[in-house]
Amino acid sequence: MKKAQIVEIIAIAIAAAVIIFGVWPVIKAKLTGAGSTAECNLSLFLSALTKVVSLGIAERPPECDIEFKTVGEKETEQMKTRAYKRIMNYYEDTTPYYGQARSFFKIDSIGIPFETSVYEWELDAIIGGKMAECWNKVWHGSLDIFKHDWWPADKSLCIVCTVIRFNEDLPASLRNRRYPNEIKSLYAWMNAEPYLSTNYYEFISEGLTIKPKEEYLSYITTPSRPLAIAYMETKTDLITAWLPTSTGGKMAAAGTGLGAWAAMETYVAAKTALGLGVVEDVKQLLLVPFDELGSRCIIV
């Protein structure tokens, strides 16, 4: 074994010991209601560590594998009854609470939801459910990666939970949707649908640096560009480095419609304009094309 390899192994062992006996108990104490197992929590944490110490060469823990999910007619069929019932509920309750949901999910003159509305509700339910699962898996943002000396200050962290590819058998009205015609109903769906003691939107928003708005949660359904549901920890100065290639009109011109990136850039620009350009940690749950992550972060 070469000397460099021995040094690398020792470095990993020392850092792992520090995490297990020092940092990990503190982080674990913060975790309440996490949907993933403690083994997965710890493995993700150590995977982030070893990927840095070993110069980017690390295997993702098998118990925390990225889920690759295909979504089409077969996957939505089992949710159809629930979709019909919930959409009709939006109209039975005439309070403003469901007002935004009613603007996306329509019914006909006799109170039956349109088929396209049912399909769209089902897509939102799949994505919204996976985003909640991801927020559980990453301990509701309790990692605090930049507080630890072993993480490089010039690198963002991304933990990818699910990659979704949309099938060609989706209804024509929902197939191949891209900027500026992305599906934009997820924000309304998450605010209307209950989750634990709150709703999906409030659940995933708690702990995020930037509260997602409608455009942040819009998504494309192009089969050739799978979506990633991922958790990112970054810094305001790292976001600034993306500005020349991804902001505003340039991003729109490229046809990506990445509302999450635009929201993060707008956040930094607003703080800078107010003279609050202090480097801060940013924690976000992302819904973006998978191919957009690699240039912005270390993927774990």
Beta strands, then each sheet from edge to edge (+ up, - down):
strand 1: 67-71
strand 2: 157-166
strand 3: 194-195
strand 4: 198-199
strand 5: 227-235
strand 6: 281-289
strand 7: 298-299
sheet 1: 1+ 2+ 5- 6+
sheet 2: 1+ 2+ 7+
sheet 3: 3+ 4-
end
